[in-house]
């Protein structure tokens, strides 16, 4: 059990992670949903924002610290403030 916990902590000991698939983007540890439309979704992270643009974008899963976006993803941009 101890070794399993260490492995899980090692794999998930990140401030955030982003997985991009063909028609999905999974973002873990976002702080706030800033804007939402079928063409653009903006998320606030700890030190930057993520802007996902494309077509037919919608949220398929939204939990307090993770979000799954589906649609035709055209671009993912990061902006530091």
C-alpha positions as CSV (number, residue, x, y, z in Angstrom):
1,X,0.0,0.0,0.0
2,X,2.8,2.4,0.9
3,X,4.5,1.9,-2.5
4,X,1.2,2.5,-4.3
5,X,0.6,5.7,-2.5
6,X,4.1,6.9,-3.3
7,X,3.6,6.2,-7.0
8,X,0.3,8.0,-7.1
9,X,1.7,11.0,-5.3
10,X,4.7,11.1,-7.7
11,X,2.4,10.9,-10.8
12,X,-0.1,13.4,-9.6
13,X,2.2,15.8,-7.7
14,X,1.7,18.5,-10.2
15,X,0.2,22.0,-10.0
16,X,-1.8,21.1,-13.1
17,X,-1.9,18.8,-16.1
18,X,-3.5,19.0,-19.5
19,X,-4.3,16.1,-21.7
20,X,-5.3,16.8,-25.3
21,X,-7.0,14.1,-27.5
22,X,-8.6,14.3,-30.9
23,X,-11.9,15.8,-29.8
24,X,-11.3,16.2,-26.0
25,X,-9.2,18.3,-23.7
26,X,-8.9,17.3,-20.0
27,X,-7.6,20.0,-17.6
28,X,-6.8,19.2,-14.0
29,X,-6.5,21.8,-11.2
30,X,-8.1,24.8,-12.9
31,X,-9.3,27.5,-10.6
32,X,-12.1,29.2,-12.4
33,X,-14.2,29.1,-15.6
34,X,-13.8,32.6,-17.0
35,X,-15.9,32.4,-20.1
36,X,-17.9,29.7,-22.0
37,X,-19.2,29.7,-25.6
38,X,-19.4,27.1,-28.3
39,X,-16.3,28.7,-30.0
40,X,-14.2,29.6,-27.0
41,X,-13.7,28.5,-23.4
42,X,-11.3,30.3,-21.0
43,X,-10.0,28.9,-17.8
44,X,-8.0,30.6,-15.1
45,X,-5.2,28.6,-13.6
46,X,-2.9,29.6,-10.7
47,X,-0.5,31.8,-12.7
48,X,-2.0,31.9,-16.2
49,X,-5.1,31.5,-18.3
50,X,-5.9,28.8,-20.9
51,X,-8.0,29.7,-23.9
52,X,-9.4,26.8,-25.9
53,X,-10.9,27.8,-29.3
54,X,-12.6,25.7,-31.9
55,X,-16.1,24.7,-32.9
56,X,-19.0,23.0,-31.1
57,X,-17.1,23.2,-27.7
58,X,-19.0,22.0,-24.7
59,X,-18.2,20.7,-21.2
60,X,-18.9,17.0,-20.7
61,X,-17.6,16.8,-17.1
62,X,-17.0,19.6,-14.6
63,X,-15.7,18.9,-11.1
64,X,-14.3,21.4,-8.5
65,X,-10.8,20.9,-9.9
66,X,-11.0,19.2,-13.2
67,X,-12.9,19.8,-16.5
68,X,-13.4,17.8,-19.7
69,X,-14.1,19.8,-22.8
70,X,-15.3,18.1,-26.0
71,X,-15.5,19.6,-29.5
72,X,-13.4,20.4,-32.5
73,X,-10.4,21.9,-30.9
74,X,-8.6,24.4,-33.1
75,X,-6.2,26.0,-30.8
76,X,-5.0,26.0,-27.1
77,X,-3.3,29.2,-25.9
78,X,-1.7,30.1,-22.7
79,X,-1.6,33.7,-21.5
80,X,0.4,34.9,-18.5
81,X,-0.8,38.0,-16.6
